[in-house]
Amino acid sequence: MKIEKSVIAALLVLVVLTAGVIAATNDPERVGTTDVTVCCQKTVSGLLCQDVLENECATDSEFALPTSCESTGPCDPGYCYDSEEGTCLDNVPQMVCNNEGGTWSSDKPAACNLGCCILGDQAAFVTLVRCKRLSSFYGLDTNFDPDSESAAQCILQAKADEKGACVYEEDFEKTCKFTTRSACDPDSLNGHSQTDTSGGNLFENVGGTTDGTGEDTAGDSTSGDTTSGEDVQPSPTGCQNIAEGIEFCPGMLCSAEELNTNCGPTKDTMCVEGKEEVYFKDTCGNPANIYDASKVNDDTYWTYIIDKAESCMPGSANIDSQTCGNCYYLLGSYCGASGIGAAKPTYGTNVCIDLNCPASDMTGGVKRLHGESWCGFDTDRDFSFQENAQSYEDNVAKSFKEALASLHSGGGIGADFKGSDVPVGSKFYRYICSHGEVLVEPCADFRQEECIENNVAGYSEAACRVNRWQDCTAIYTKLDCENTDQRDCVWLEGIQYVLMGGLSNGTVLDKSSLAAAKEEIKKFKSGDRELGGCVPKTPPGLKFWGTEEGDNAEAASICSQANAMCPVTYEKGLVGGGWECVENCECLDEGLQLQRAQLCMAMGDCGPKVNYIGSSGRTAGYKIFEEDLKKKK
Amino acid sequence: MNKNNYKQNLYRRGMEKRGQTTAYIILAIVIVVFGIIVYFLYPRIGSILGTDTQPGDYMKACIAPAVDEGLSIISKQGGYIDPEGYILYQGQKVKYLCYTTHYYQPCYVQQPLLVSHVEKELSEYLESKARTCINDLKKYNEERGYEVIGGNTVDVDVSITQKVVGVTVTAPITFKRDSTQEFRTFKFGKASEMYSLLMTAVSIVDFESTYGDSETMIYMQYYPELQLRKNKLIDGSTVYSIKNVKTAEEFTFASRSLAWPGGLGFTA
């Protein structure tokens, strides 16, 4: 006869304690999903139309209604139209919009419809009123196409507008403006002080020629009063009569001798807003062709427009070139004033300035182009490939083997095992090279966003993307788990990684926990569950600290999903001998216990993890204990 | 030339050089002192030198520093002189232009019509300064023997447009001496990229309130003169700084939209 003794070996997980870094704020209101809130017109910190706890409403708040702001008339979010600027904003509370003088509507008004606004050779994808406003800034007629479908199409429309010399008379003198055909008309020329609008624009912000900025700009100054034409000179070849006294000469520069205007070549250069290249400047202040020192006295070069591709050194950045101003923005050069200590151009004062970032620790030791972006993390991480499910599993297996070997040889499990690849408090960053400077953009805290990177031909682009980890542990099959269209999870194969759904509260085992475990076992038999666990590919950070009771309840509940129990059967002979394990003895193996610890860490900031400076928590991070199952029955 | 003469010459040259150095130092001190005097006395310097400063120039010189100061405060604090509903970021109050208390939801716009608001805010900031300037102008002209009529009502209007911040001070005032000079408004324009910075902020707020986040790279790609800094903080707030790299003007504001909690955020 044998006496049986059942023992439960369970890995109970405790949250790693670590020091969180909290931003210093004046702590404006924010609420959790379970708080009972009111819609408050004004909160104590001065925010408008917010769902807050009642005691966070300002004393002078017009109302504090026991409903959500979304369904409260004055705070109903909708569209707010600014009739002066011609802009629309969505999600604006009604009273906020009205109080500021805007026009509010719950549905998108027709005035908010976007179209293509052509401004010289620039374009903006904006509303009609915005188009009128922008056109007025440049003294141009409104040219709006409501049927344009996208910003990209709009820019193409602008590029299609032909450029050339617009010849007209001013103060009884024949003069010229380098512009587009559509901008070469009496209205645009009259009272227009800008010479060119250029460059593609997605939203708006179009600009005129910038050639130095005057500190003191008279707000009411106007210039360029066009007199009506008297005797128009015979048109040179190709020039077309636009209106009385106005001719447009496509493909020609204002400095062309045959146009007989008062504009001629100079040895000066200029930068044109929205354009990357350095341009020669004529005596009237118009841009001519791209600066090429060898062509400064070339009459043809001062007569016809030469394409960028046919100008000096096309396809090169020409950074700090003394002789060529064919800058290339995508390669990190842009027209700018030659700085102190920088190379001086042979003519003029502008060169292709360098916008790229030199190699440094922040750039990963390589030179980065302007506009390039790449990923970073608080610890070393290889972003050159995007981690897939297989590589994740391989890493888990490798880490486990190393830790086990270390343990068998008498060493500790080490920081590598303790989640040093995703330590507590760590987050992702996006680095951007901009104007020779590396900008750091943190992704969302708690690893709720992760950085993804793509590198094509040495040019890297990165972005912070939402980490969709939330439903991983509710998935029971490998196929669903690794469906990257829906979630960012990985499947850990094997019974040792089976999640038992928050078994026990982390301290004791009770009857309901055992009953729940039995239910789960049934699912394996029916095929609803596969042997393994679905865990977040990037474990999220958890808020495991706080001053009040229950502050870390959610963290504890997430971590406890990795709790497990394993019924081990022991036997003891009637006569002599000790207890011997006869069933599920592998549960007593430290290897399996390590794997459960791995699973625990995969839940989030759980288990024996280290923090981002490599320090372990005050406790082991998990607990293994035995209980006599017989007593529970 | 014997050895002694040579030494004497060397000594004399040394003395001459020392004398020259002293003269340069004195000259430099004179220039610096003159600069300081001009700095502190302008625009009254005209009066001291016996020439009349035109009222328009006087007003411009008087109010221009306040315009710079006002713009500087406003641009650091999200368009407000004294903001409510702000985040304290690096010791600076930064106004939330869009905010939600909730997790997972896009924000509610807190400040639509941003350009008009900044115009109003700057006007209010300049009003007391303009009043002081008008009073100083009256006093200055009275000291010059003018009879001053009016100047009791002062109104400031600010207009922010493409590349210009325009300030119009309306203060009907008349100066009488040999002839009569009547002034109704004083206009002053300052070259500034504030308008495009504000419109970029409006565009970002639009993205934040509609989608919950914005992509800074597109602005930098389309507008080579812009540099955007975006800093996400642990409470879900984002602080944006939009800078024009040519003029070094900057506009900073905050937003809390599509905030993520630690974990699932089911507890407060």
Interface residues (C-beta under 8 A of the other chain):
Chain A: G20 V21 I22 A23 A24 T25 N26 P28 E29 R30 V31 G32 T33 T34 D35 T37 T43 S45 G46 L47 L48 C49 Q50 D51 V52 C69 C75 P77 C80 D82 E84 E85 T87 C88 L89 D90 N91 V92 P93 V96 C97 E100 G101 G102 F137 G200 N201 L202 F203 E204 N205 G207 T210 T213 G214 E215 D216 T217 A218 G219 D220 E273 G274 E276 Y329 Y334 G371 S373 I432 S434 H435 E437 L439 E441 P442 C443 A444 D445 F446 Q448 E449 A463 Q470 P540 G541 L542 K543 F544 G550 D551 A553 E554 A555 I558 G604
Chain B: P83 E84 G85 Y86 I87 L88 Y89 K93 Y96 C98 Y99 T100 T101 H102 Y103 P106 C107 Y108 V109 Q110 Q111 P112 L113 V115 S116 H117 S159 T161 Q162 K163 V164 G166 T168 K187 F188 G189 K190 A191 S196 M199 T200 V202 S203 V205 D206 S209 T210 E215 T216 M217 I218 M220 Q221 Y222 Y223 P224 E225 Q227 L228 R229 K230 N231 K232 L233 I234 D235 G236 S237 V245 K246 T247 R256 A259 W260 P261 G262 G263 L264 G265 F266 T267 A268
